């Protein structure tokens, strides 16, 4: 019985990361990202981003994100590694915002721990931007300002949503309207939040981790509803 349990735990754990090479400069566990794929994505981004360094960083971020989702899908036996499929797997149906936070934070730690890059493609040690307290939340990013520069300033959380991820217009107006409507339906939430800022990308500010993840929960529910 004990040996069977150990086998299950071993199968569920992410594989140790191998070291990157010139031909495969990023690895997530045993999954390698090829240089040709990184360069292809960076070239496709260059006309919009202009700066080659920024384009390379964006390319690395996109392909790392894809590798994390594929690894998580394999770990959970999911048929799809799409953002929505993996998000549902990580969330596992919970409606509790702090449970949701813990699950996505565990996802972030799990794959960050086995991600390696060569210096040219690194977004920051050990490859992903781990010094930034920003966690993917299925349909948004929840970013924490943990150490405010002014001691009198309260820390806050920013929930960031990209209209294209929801299949909505890029100007953010439709997404702002839809997410504001969902937030208004959660008792007391809107009055506890700060500004809902639309600059193409929609940002929503909260003064508590719980409220930030309540917004993230509603964003994930909105994305699932729009995908039907």
Buried (B, 14 or more C-beta within 10 A) or exposed (E): EEEEEEEEEEEEEBEEBBEBEEEBBBBBBEBBBEBEBBEEBBEBBBEEBEEEEBBBBBBBBBBBBBBBBBBBBEBBEBEEBEBBBBBBBBBEEEEEBEBBBEBBBEBBEBBBEBBBBBEEBBBEEBBBBBEEBBBBBBBBBBBBBEEEEEEEEEEBBBBBBBBEBBEBEEEBBBBBEBBBEBBEEBEEBEEBBBEBBBEEBBBBBBBBBBBBBBBBBBBBBBBBEBEE
